[in-house]
Amino acid sequence: QVQLVESGGGWVPGGGSLTLSCAGQESIGAMAWYRQVPGKQREFVALISRDGNTKYQGSVRGRITIARNEANNIVYLQMNDLQPEDTAVYYCNEPRTDSWGQGTQVTVGT
């Protein structure tokens, strides 16, 4: 397991932006972001491979960018034009070890 710590969540008005960060305590492989709302399954948001290839869920493509800082073991999720339906707890994940962070709440106002 790799310890992962998310930060950067909070409240933002509709149409606003937030950047989430996920810091790993050691070298990380491919990384992903998921989100979950109460009563629903956790859903995939985005993934970035070690060499920078990215994949996005259809509903966020064009509004969300995943990036990584290899030297500091940090993965970012830049989110623009946020909508109320983006409200969720966002989790980072390393698929290689199935490690998860504790989650960070994002709330988008109407």
Secondary structure, DSSP 4 states (H G I P E B T S, - for coil): ---EEEE--EEEETT--EEEEEEESS---SEEEEEE-TTS--EEEEEE-TT--EEE-TTTBTTEEEEEEGGGTEEEEEE-S--GGG-EEEEEEETTTTEE---EEEEEE-
